[in-house]
């Protein structure tokens, strides 16, 4: 896949594309992209997506906190796995925001050589998103762009979407979220200094600082996870929350106990992949009660891993 960060004068070959933010590059997105590739193959054209590095709503409302399923880099990496020829990464500027749907389609025609657009079943674009699929078809006929309505990806009677996945993660339902995503939800970040209490009670933890402040953190609780450190994968159990037994106050932490791991990884990058929700965060009456529960958590997490 070729990533286009600058607007070309014109793409060298006609292209079939779809438009969207593609947060998560989940199964619904992949099904849409499969349809793009099928149309492209039938026409003998290239395939591509038109997407944006920053959530469009954040450009219009700078205070907006989008709770991303994937960062920019993660999204590009996942899109590269889909077999697309091009990822057209367009900066969503205030100037782009005021384009009507027809003006935006003309822009795509002139700069990206797009000759067919596959439109997501519920997707709208253009200023105020006031126009719909029938309008896109009419504009396409005027401009020379074939407009095709995509089929939705349905899983267990639910149309898979980024908002559905966000809701599942906010409930701690990481296993169902993985079913919708097509992979385990993950967090990337650096190991930073913590309270150093875990090592004193036999469960040393690595405290994660997530790369992007807009990345969605699943609900508080304890999870079975896989941890990737320097290319190697380990099992582990992760706690998200406020450490109530330790009176952590308002400081929300993400800390993982990596099984059978003893190296110092302070200031190293790791990846946490969520496998299973184990239990809510609890306040224990004593450190001994906490230690006993951690032994139980490790035993249960190991079964899922």
Secondary structure, DSSP 8 states (H G I E B T S, - for coil): -EEE-S--SS-SS-EEEEE---TT--HHHHHHHHHHHHHHHHHT-EEEEEE-SS-HHHHH-TT----BSS-HHHHHHHHHTTT-SEEEE----HHHHT--HHHHHHHHHHHH-EEEEEE-TT---SGGG---HHHHHHHHHHHT-EEEE----EETTEE--HHHHHHHHHTT-HHHHHHHHTS--EEEEEEE-----GGGGT---EEEEES-TTB----SEEEEEEEEETTEEEEEEEEEE--GGGT-TT--EEEEEETT-----TT-EEEEEEEEEEE-----SSHHHHHHHHHHHHHHHHHH-
